[in-house]
Amino acid sequence: MVRLVIFALLILALGYGFSWLADRPGDLSLTWEGQLYQTRLIVAASALIALIAAVMVLWWLLRTLWMSPYSVTRYFRARKRDRGYQALSTGLIAAGAGNALMARKMAARSRGLIRASQEPLIALLEAQAALIEGRHEEARAKFEAMTNDPETRELGLRGLYLEAKRLGANEAARQFAERAADSAPYLPWAAQATLEYRSQAGQWDDALRLLELQKAGRAIDKTHADRLRAILLTARATDKLENDPAGARDDATHALKLAPDFEPSAIIAAKALFREDKLRKAASILEQAWKSAPHPDIGRTYVRARGGDTAADRLKRAERLEGMRPNNVESLLLVAQAALDAQDFAKARAKAEAAARIEPREAAFLLLADIEEAETGDQGRVRHWLAQALRAPRDPAWVADGFVSDKWLPLSPVTGRLDAFVWKMPFDHVEKAGDQGLAISIDSALKTLPPVREVRSESSVSDHRIIELERAATIAEAARPSPKPPAPGKQPAETATSPEPRPFFGGLPDDPGVRNPVAKPESKTRLRLF
């Protein structure tokens, strides 16, 4: 476009010049060797311009003839290079498609048409062809050669890293990733792999420095970088909690500023403050986190903040959290558990039933089973609630790559991925109730709840023996052979020296006159192995 404008301006200038000369007629005289040459001015100007044009054309012809050998060579060289790049392109496409034969053929052709020192992609094509054909030793040799060239060093390190991962050589993979991250921290794969390796080794300081380099190189966006930094700070605070509560508090508080909705940071910060006897500040952190998103770990940490609190004190703290987030499942379950510990069975049952009515899940029915066993000891009613728990959806947990953990971890134990754990329902139990075709409802569970069976008046409420067990024990005693009478002159053995009656776990007791001491913790454990 610029050349066209310049050409138009030049033609306009020539036309204006000829017009100016035509308006001013005159003669041009030239005396040379005694001869007088005379012509009109416009004719002389035209002749001069024609002479300049002729000289330019002649110069172009002479230059073209002089440069023709080089031009011909350059033409054939360019044609050869184009054929080489066409072969290289075809080979890379074949390698991507898995056509090893075509890839190797095109690699040889491109090497013959293009010098390998001028085009490093030829080495990459040969390495890919070797990988497709299963010649991994040759491929690793190609990648090693690439690391010696500054232009292809990163490409070679990535190839060696992937080969080491394929062979399971994690230490070699770590070294290749660190070499790439040291020279080019902006590489996402190298920085991420090195970050995970250093995190697995517990080198939180090195991981944080690498994350800062990656953030400065704009290899990761600010939001993601802040999230990862909060993860690393929380992990470092967890390690410092026992020996350095102040350092753990600083790291967890900083992490909480970077990710306000990250529950583990709030829990670690509160625990560190508890160790420093700063209960009010720790409670404030947990309350803010609870208002944002109620989490059972936050609730348990808040309720059991002080080891010397009574069950009634813990109930009051649980009710305080419920007041912040009323009609919430986690709030109701927290109050129900605290009320159960305080032996307030009416409140515990009401809160647990309300939680099950909002979200019928495993924890609510298990809590109702605990309340039933503590209040009535009726094993039939306990088994009824346990059956509901078996059918109910599972409670949310920390899940990463199919692994379910009871606590948060910075890395996945399966893949080693950073920030892999998510608080959600485990995958294998998401549709448990729906798969069985049974709708879980607290109302239907209450309707089918068996009545409390009659108990003996001399027994306490928590240790009642149901009448059916007594009847079965009486039958067993009647079937037992009578003992031999004592020999003359000998007194009968004292009752106290008789063997201790065994707890009843499904069979008949040895002595029907002895109340069955059903061990509640053991019975719970046995019934909940599902």
C-alpha positions as CSV (number, residue, x, y, z in Angstrom):
1,M,0.0,0.0,0.0
2,V,2.8,2.4,0.9
3,R,4.6,1.6,-2.4
4,L,1.5,2.3,-4.4
5,V,1.1,5.7,-2.7
6,I,4.7,6.6,-3.4
7,F,4.4,5.6,-7.0
8,A,1.2,7.7,-7.4
9,L,3.0,10.7,-5.8
10,L,6.0,10.3,-8.2
11,I,3.7,10.2,-11.2
12,L,1.9,13.3,-10.0
13,A,5.2,15.1,-9.5
14,L,6.4,14.3,-13.0
15,G,3.1,15.4,-14.5
16,Y,3.2,18.7,-12.5
17,G,6.8,19.2,-13.7
18,F,6.0,18.8,-17.3
19,S,3.0,21.1,-17.0
20,W,5.2,23.7,-15.4
21,L,7.7,23.5,-18.2
22,A,5.0,23.6,-20.9
23,D,3.7,26.9,-19.4
24,R,7.2,28.4,-19.6
25,P,8.5,27.8,-23.1
26,G,12.1,28.4,-23.9
27,D,15.2,27.1,-25.8
28,L,18.2,25.3,-24.5
29,S,21.5,25.9,-26.3
30,L,24.7,23.8,-25.9
31,T,28.0,24.6,-27.6
32,W,30.4,21.6,-27.8
33,E,33.6,21.6,-29.9
34,G,32.5,24.6,-31.9
35,Q,29.1,23.2,-32.6
36,L,25.9,24.8,-31.4
37,Y,23.2,22.5,-30.3
38,Q,19.8,24.1,-29.7
39,T,16.5,22.5,-28.6
40,R,13.4,23.3,-26.7
41,L,13.5,23.0,-22.9
42,I,10.7,20.5,-22.6
43,V,12.3,18.3,-25.2
44,A,15.5,18.3,-23.3
45,A,13.8,17.5,-20.1
46,S,12.0,14.5,-21.7
47,A,15.3,13.3,-23.2
48,L,17.0,13.5,-19.8
49,I,14.3,11.5,-18.1
50,A,14.3,8.9,-20.8
51,L,18.1,8.6,-20.5
52,I,17.8,8.0,-16.8
53,A,15.2,5.3,-17.3
54,A,17.3,3.6,-19.9
55,V,20.3,3.6,-17.6
56,M,18.2,2.1,-14.8
57,V,16.9,-0.7,-17.1
58,L,20.4,-1.4,-18.3
59,W,21.7,-1.6,-14.8
60,W,18.9,-4.0,-13.8
61,L,19.8,-6.3,-16.8
62,L,23.5,-6.3,-16.0
63,R,22.8,-7.0,-12.3
64,T,20.4,-9.8,-13.1
65,L,22.9,-11.5,-15.4
66,W,25.7,-11.1,-12.8
67,M,23.5,-12.6,-10.0
68,S,21.9,-15.3,-12.0
69,P,24.1,-18.2,-10.7
70,Y,23.3,-17.3,-7.1
71,S,19.6,-16.8,-7.9
72,V,19.4,-20.2,-9.5
73,T,21.2,-21.8,-6.5
74,R,19.0,-20.0,-4.1
75,Y,15.9,-21.1,-6.0
76,F,16.8,-24.8,-5.9
77,R,17.9,-24.4,-2.2
78,A,14.6,-22.9,-1.3
79,R,12.8,-25.6,-3.2
80,K,14.7,-28.3,-1.4
81,R,14.0,-26.6,2.0
82,D,10.3,-26.5,1.2
83,R,10.3,-30.2,0.4
84,G,12.1,-30.9,3.6
85,Y,9.6,-28.9,5.7
86,Q,6.8,-30.6,3.9
87,A,8.3,-34.0,4.8
88,L,8.8,-32.8,8.4
89,S,5.2,-31.7,8.6
90,T,4.0,-35.0,7.2
91,G,6.2,-36.9,9.6
92,L,4.9,-35.0,12.7
93,I,1.3,-35.6,11.6
94,A,2.1,-39.3,11.1
95,A,3.8,-39.5,14.6
96,G,0.8,-37.9,16.2
97,A,-1.5,-40.4,14.4
98,G,0.7,-43.3,15.6
99,N,2.0,-44.2,12.1
100,A,5.6,-45.2,13.0
101,L,6.6,-46.3,9.6
102,M,5.6,-43.1,7.9
103,A,7.1,-41.0,10.7
104,R,10.5,-42.7,10.4
105,K,10.4,-42.4,6.6
106,M,9.6,-38.7,6.7
107,A,12.3,-38.2,9.4
108,A,14.9,-39.7,7.1
109,R,13.7,-37.6,4.1
110,S,13.6,-34.4,6.1
111,R,17.1,-35.0,7.4
112,G,18.3,-35.5,3.8
113,L,16.7,-32.2,2.7
114,I,17.3,-30.1,5.8
115,R,20.4,-29.9,7.9
116,A,19.5,-31.1,11.5
117,S,21.6,-28.3,13.0
118,Q,19.2,-25.8,11.3
119,E,15.9,-27.6,12.3
120,P,15.8,-29.2,15.8
121,L,12.3,-30.6,15.1
122,I,13.9,-33.4,13.1
123,A,15.4,-34.8,16.3
124,L,12.0,-34.6,17.9
125,L,10.4,-36.4,15.0
126,E,13.0,-39.2,15.3
127,A,12.4,-39.5,19.0
128,Q,8.7,-39.7,18.6
129,A,9.0,-42.4,16.0
130,A,11.3,-44.4,18.3
131,L,8.7,-44.1,21.1
132,I,5.9,-45.3,18.9
133,E,8.0,-48.3,17.8
134,G,8.9,-49.1,21.4
135,R,12.6,-48.3,21.1
136,H,12.8,-46.3,24.3
137,E,16.6,-46.4,24.7
138,E,17.0,-44.7,21.3
139,A,14.3,-42.1,22.3
140,R,16.1,-41.4,25.6
141,A,19.3,-40.9,23.7
142,K,17.6,-38.4,21.4
143,F,16.2,-36.5,24.4
144,E,19.6,-36.5,26.1
145,A,21.1,-34.9,23.0
146,M,18.4,-32.3,23.0
147,T,19.4,-31.2,26.5
148,N,22.8,-30.2,25.2
149,D,21.3,-27.6,22.9
150,P,19.9,-24.4,24.6
151,E,17.2,-24.2,22.0
152,T,15.8,-27.7,22.8
153,R,16.9,-28.2,26.4
154,E,13.4,-27.8,27.8
155,L,12.0,-30.2,25.2
156,G,14.6,-32.8,26.0
157,L,14.0,-32.5,29.8
158,R,10.2,-33.0,29.3
159,G,10.8,-36.1,27.2
160,L,13.2,-37.5,29.8
161,Y,10.7,-36.6,32.6
162,L,7.9,-38.5,30.9
163,E,10.1,-41.5,30.3
164,A,11.1,-41.6,33.9
165,K,7.5,-41.4,35.0
166,R,6.6,-44.2,32.6
167,L,9.3,-46.4,34.1
168,G,8.3,-45.5,37.7
169,A,11.7,-43.8,38.4
170,N,10.3,-41.1,40.6
171,E,13.6,-39.8,41.8
172,A,14.9,-39.4,38.2
173,A,11.6,-37.7,37.2
174,R,12.0,-35.3,40.1
175,Q,15.6,-34.4,39.1
176,F,14.5,-33.7,35.5
177,A,11.5,-31.6,36.6
178,E,13.7,-29.6,39.0
179,R,16.3,-29.0,36.3
180,A,13.6,-27.7,34.0
181,A,12.0,-25.6,36.8
182,D,15.4,-24.0,37.8
183,S,16.1,-22.9,34.2
184,A,12.5,-22.1,33.2
185,P,10.1,-21.7,36.2
186,Y,7.4,-20.5,33.8
187,L,7.0,-24.1,32.5
188,P,3.7,-25.3,34.0
189,W,4.5,-29.0,34.0
190,A,8.0,-28.5,35.5
191,A,6.8,-26.1,38.2
192,Q,3.8,-28.3,39.1
193,A,5.8,-31.5,39.3
194,T,8.5,-29.9,41.3
195,L,6.0,-28.3,43.6
196,E,4.4,-31.7,44.3
197,Y,7.7,-33.4,44.8
198,R,8.9,-30.8,47.3
199,S,5.5,-31.0,49.1
200,Q,5.7,-34.8,49.3
201,A,9.1,-34.4,50.9
202,G,7.8,-31.8,53.4
203,Q,10.0,-29.1,51.9
204,W,7.3,-26.4,52.4
205,D,9.7,-23.5,52.3
206,D,11.2,-24.6,48.9
207,A,7.7,-25.2,47.5
208,L,6.6,-21.7,48.6
209,R,9.7,-20.1,46.9
210,L,9.0,-22.0,43.7
211,L,5.4,-20.9,43.8
212,E,6.5,-17.3,44.0
213,L,8.8,-17.7,41.0
214,Q,5.9,-19.3,39.1
215,K,3.6,-16.5,40.0
216,A,6.2,-13.8,39.1
217,G,6.7,-15.5,35.7
218,R,3.0,-15.3,35.1
219,A,2.9,-19.0,34.6
220,I,-0.1,-19.2,37.0
221,D,-2.9,-16.8,37.6
222,K,-3.1,-14.9,40.9
223,T,-6.3,-16.7,42.2
224,H,-4.8,-20.2,41.7
225,A,-1.5,-19.1,43.1
226,D,-3.2,-17.7,46.3
227,R,-5.1,-21.0,46.7
228,L,-1.9,-23.1,46.4
229,R,-0.1,-20.8,48.8
230,A,-2.8,-21.2,51.3
231,I,-2.6,-25.0,51.0
232,L,1.2,-24.9,51.5
233,L,1.0,-22.5,54.5
234,T,-1.7,-24.7,56.1
235,A,0.4,-27.8,55.6
236,R,3.5,-26.1,57.1
237,A,1.3,-24.8,60.0
238,T,0.2,-28.4,60.7
239,D,3.8,-29.5,61.0
240,K,4.6,-26.6,63.3
241,L,1.6,-27.0,65.6
242,E,3.2,-29.3,68.2
243,N,6.6,-27.6,68.5
244,D,6.0,-24.0,67.3
245,P,2.4,-22.8,68.0
246,A,3.2,-19.2,67.3
247,G,4.6,-20.1,63.8
248,A,1.7,-22.3,63.1
249,R,-0.7,-19.5,64.1
250,D,1.1,-17.0,61.7
251,D,1.0,-19.5,58.8
252,A,-2.6,-20.5,59.3
253,T,-3.8,-16.9,59.7
254,H,-2.0,-15.9,56.5
255,A,-3.5,-18.9,54.7
256,L,-6.9,-17.9,56.0
257,K,-6.5,-14.4,54.5
258,L,-5.6,-15.9,51.2
259,A,-8.5,-18.4,51.2
260,P,-11.2,-17.3,53.7
261,D,-13.4,-20.3,53.0
262,F,-10.7,-22.9,53.6
263,E,-11.8,-24.7,56.8
264,P,-8.5,-26.5,57.6
265,S,-6.7,-23.1,57.9
266,A,-9.3,-21.9,60.4
267,I,-9.0,-25.1,62.5
268,I,-5.2,-25.0,62.6
269,A,-5.2,-21.3,63.5
270,A,-7.7,-21.9,66.3
271,K,-5.8,-24.9,67.7
272,A,-2.6,-22.9,67.7
273,L,-4.3,-20.1,69.6
274,F,-5.8,-22.6,72.0
275,R,-2.2,-23.7,72.8
276,E,-1.3,-20.0,73.5
277,D,-4.4,-19.7,75.8
278,K,-6.0,-17.1,73.4
279,L,-9.4,-18.7,73.6
280,R,-11.4,-15.6,72.7
281,K,-9.5,-15.0,69.5
282,A,-9.6,-18.6,68.5
283,A,-13.3,-18.8,69.1
284,S,-13.8,-15.7,67.0
285,I,-11.9,-17.4,64.1
286,L,-14.0,-20.5,64.4
287,E,-17.3,-18.6,64.6
288,Q,-16.5,-16.6,61.4
289,A,-15.6,-19.8,59.6
290,W,-18.8,-21.5,60.9
291,K,-20.9,-18.5,59.7
292,S,-19.3,-18.8,56.3
293,A,-19.7,-22.6,55.9
294,P,-20.7,-24.9,58.8
295,H,-18.3,-27.9,59.0
296,P,-18.3,-30.7,61.5
297,D,-14.6,-30.4,62.2
298,I,-15.0,-26.7,63.0
299,G,-17.9,-27.5,65.3
300,R,-16.0,-30.2,67.2
301,T,-13.0,-27.9,67.6
302,Y,-15.2,-25.1,68.9
303,V,-17.2,-27.3,71.3
304,R,-14.1,-29.0,72.8
305,A,-12.0,-25.9,73.0
306,R,-11.3,-26.3,76.7
307,G,-10.5,-29.7,78.0
308,G,-11.9,-29.0,81.5
309,D,-15.4,-28.1,80.3
310,T,-18.3,-30.2,81.5
311,A,-20.8,-31.8,79.2
312,A,-23.3,-28.9,80.0
313,D,-20.7,-26.3,79.0
314,R,-20.1,-28.1,75.7
315,L,-23.8,-28.2,75.1
316,K,-24.0,-24.4,75.6
317,R,-21.2,-23.8,73.1
318,A,-22.9,-26.1,70.6
319,E,-26.2,-24.2,71.0
320,R,-24.3,-20.9,70.4
321,L,-23.1,-22.2,67.1
322,E,-26.6,-23.3,66.3
323,G,-27.8,-19.8,66.9
324,M,-25.4,-18.6,64.3
325,R,-26.6,-21.0,61.6
326,P,-30.1,-22.2,62.6
327,N,-31.9,-25.0,60.7
328,N,-28.6,-26.3,59.4
329,V,-27.8,-30.1,59.4
330,E,-24.4,-29.7,60.9
331,S,-25.7,-27.4,63.6
332,L,-28.4,-29.8,64.6
333,L,-26.1,-32.8,64.7
334,L,-23.6,-30.9,66.8
335,V,-26.2,-29.9,69.4
336,A,-27.6,-33.4,69.4
337,Q,-24.2,-35.0,70.1
338,A,-23.5,-32.5,72.9
339,A,-27.0,-33.1,74.4
340,L,-26.3,-36.8,74.3
341,D,-23.1,-36.3,76.2
342,A,-24.9,-34.2,78.7
343,Q,-27.6,-36.9,79.1
344,D,-30.3,-34.6,77.8
345,F,-32.0,-37.3,75.7
346,A,-35.1,-35.4,74.8
347,K,-33.1,-32.5,73.3
348,A,-30.7,-34.9,71.6
349,R,-33.5,-36.9,70.0
350,A,-35.4,-33.8,68.9
351,K,-32.3,-32.3,67.2
352,A,-31.2,-35.6,65.6
353,E,-34.7,-36.1,64.2
354,A,-34.8,-32.5,62.9
355,A,-31.4,-33.1,61.2
356,A,-32.6,-36.3,59.6
357,R,-35.8,-34.6,58.5
358,I,-33.7,-31.9,56.6
359,E,-31.1,-34.3,55.2
360,P,-31.6,-38.0,56.0
361,R,-28.1,-39.3,56.0
362,E,-25.9,-41.8,57.9
363,A,-24.7,-39.6,60.8
364,A,-28.2,-38.6,61.9
365,F,-29.4,-42.2,62.1
366,L,-26.3,-43.4,63.9
367,L,-26.8,-40.6,66.4
368,L,-30.4,-41.7,66.9
369,A,-29.1,-45.3,67.6
370,D,-26.6,-43.9,70.2
371,I,-29.4,-42.0,71.9
372,E,-31.7,-45.0,71.9
373,E,-29.0,-47.2,73.4
374,A,-28.1,-44.6,76.1
375,E,-31.7,-43.8,77.0
376,T,-33.6,-47.1,76.8
377,G,-31.0,-49.8,76.0
378,D,-33.6,-51.4,73.7
379,Q,-31.5,-53.3,71.2
380,G,-34.5,-53.8,68.8
381,R,-34.9,-50.0,68.5
382,V,-31.1,-49.6,68.2
383,R,-31.0,-52.1,65.4
384,H,-33.9,-50.3,63.7
385,W,-31.9,-47.0,63.6
386,L,-28.7,-48.9,62.5
387,A,-30.7,-50.4,59.6
388,Q,-31.8,-46.9,58.6
389,A,-28.2,-45.8,58.7
390,L,-27.2,-48.6,56.4
391,R,-29.7,-47.5,53.8
392,A,-29.0,-43.8,54.2
393,P,-26.5,-41.8,52.0
394,R,-23.1,-41.6,53.4
395,D,-21.9,-38.4,55.2
396,P,-19.6,-36.0,53.3
397,A,-15.9,-36.6,53.8
398,W,-12.5,-35.5,52.5
399,V,-12.2,-37.3,49.1
400,A,-9.3,-37.2,46.7
401,D,-8.9,-39.5,43.7
402,G,-11.3,-42.0,45.2
403,F,-9.5,-42.1,48.5
404,V,-11.7,-41.1,51.5
405,S,-9.9,-39.6,54.5
406,D,-11.3,-38.6,58.0
407,K,-9.1,-35.5,58.0
408,W,-7.8,-33.0,55.4
409,L,-4.4,-33.7,53.7
410,P,-2.4,-31.3,51.5
411,L,-1.6,-34.1,48.9
412,S,-3.5,-37.0,47.5
413,P,-2.0,-40.3,48.8
414,V,-2.9,-41.9,45.5
415,T,-1.4,-39.5,42.9
416,G,0.5,-37.0,45.0
417,R,-1.5,-34.2,43.5
418,L,-1.5,-30.9,45.5
419,D,-4.9,-29.6,46.7
420,A,-6.7,-32.7,45.7
421,F,-9.0,-33.2,48.7
422,V,-12.6,-31.9,48.4
423,W,-15.3,-32.0,51.1
424,K,-18.1,-34.0,49.4
425,M,-20.0,-37.2,49.5
426,P,-17.9,-40.3,48.5
427,F,-18.6,-41.4,44.9
428,D,-19.4,-45.0,45.8
429,H,-22.2,-44.0,48.1
430,V,-23.8,-41.1,46.3
431,E,-26.7,-43.1,45.0
432,K,-26.8,-45.8,47.6
433,A,-30.4,-45.3,48.7
434,G,-31.5,-44.8,45.2
435,D,-29.8,-47.9,44.0
436,Q,-31.6,-50.0,46.5
437,G,-34.9,-48.4,45.5
438,L,-35.7,-47.5,49.1
439,A,-36.6,-43.9,50.0
440,I,-35.1,-42.9,53.4
441,S,-37.4,-40.8,55.4
442,I,-37.4,-40.0,59.1
443,D,-41.2,-40.0,59.2
444,S,-41.4,-43.5,57.8
445,A,-38.6,-44.6,60.2
446,L,-40.5,-43.2,63.2
447,K,-43.7,-45.0,62.1
448,T,-41.9,-48.3,61.8
449,L,-40.0,-47.8,65.1
450,P,-40.8,-50.7,67.4
451,P,-42.1,-49.8,70.9
452,V,-39.9,-49.9,73.9
453,R,-40.1,-53.4,75.4
454,E,-41.1,-54.1,79.0
455,V,-38.2,-54.1,81.4
456,R,-37.7,-55.3,84.9
457,S,-38.3,-52.8,87.6
458,E,-35.1,-53.5,89.6
459,S,-32.9,-52.6,86.6
460,S,-31.7,-49.1,85.7
461,V,-33.0,-47.6,82.5
462,S,-29.7,-47.9,80.7
463,D,-29.1,-51.5,81.6
464,H,-32.6,-53.0,81.2
465,R,-32.9,-56.6,80.1
466,I,-35.6,-57.3,77.7
467,I,-38.2,-60.0,78.7
468,E,-37.5,-62.2,75.7
469,L,-33.9,-62.7,76.8
470,E,-35.0,-63.6,80.3
471,R,-37.4,-66.2,79.0
472,A,-34.7,-67.7,76.8
473,A,-32.3,-67.7,79.7
474,T,-34.8,-69.5,81.9
475,I,-35.3,-72.2,79.2
476,A,-31.5,-72.6,79.0
477,E,-31.2,-73.0,82.8
478,A,-34.0,-75.6,82.8
479,A,-32.2,-77.6,80.2
480,R,-28.9,-77.5,82.1
481,P,-28.2,-80.7,84.2
482,S,-28.6,-80.2,87.9
483,P,-25.4,-80.2,90.0
484,K,-24.5,-83.1,92.2
485,P,-25.4,-82.7,95.9
486,P,-22.4,-82.0,98.1
487,A,-20.7,-84.9,99.9
488,P,-21.7,-85.4,103.6
489,G,-19.8,-83.2,105.9
490,K,-19.0,-80.6,103.2
491,Q,-20.6,-77.3,102.8
492,P,-21.8,-76.1,99.3
493,A,-19.6,-73.8,97.5
494,E,-20.1,-70.1,98.0
495,T,-22.0,-68.2,95.4
496,A,-19.2,-65.6,95.2
497,T,-16.7,-68.2,94.0
498,S,-18.9,-69.1,91.0
499,P,-17.4,-68.1,87.6
500,E,-18.1,-64.7,86.3
501,P,-21.1,-64.7,83.9
502,R,-20.1,-64.0,80.3
503,P,-21.5,-61.0,78.4
504,F,-24.3,-61.9,76.0
505,F,-23.6,-61.3,72.3
506,G,-26.3,-63.3,70.6
507,G,-26.3,-66.6,72.5
508,L,-27.9,-67.7,75.7
509,P,-26.4,-66.5,79.0
510,D,-24.9,-69.0,81.5
511,D,-27.1,-67.8,84.4
512,P,-30.6,-66.4,84.0
513,G,-30.5,-64.9,87.4
514,V,-27.7,-62.5,86.6
515,R,-28.5,-59.4,84.6
516,N,-26.8,-59.3,81.2
517,P,-24.1,-56.7,81.3
518,V,-24.2,-55.8,77.6
519,A,-21.1,-53.8,77.0
520,K,-22.4,-50.8,75.1
521,P,-19.2,-49.6,73.5
522,E,-18.5,-53.1,72.2
523,S,-22.1,-53.6,71.0
524,K,-21.9,-50.3,69.1
525,T,-18.6,-51.3,67.5
526,R,-20.0,-54.7,66.4
527,L,-23.2,-53.2,65.0
528,R,-21.5,-50.5,63.1
529,L,-19.0,-52.7,61.2
530,F,-20.6,-52.0,57.8
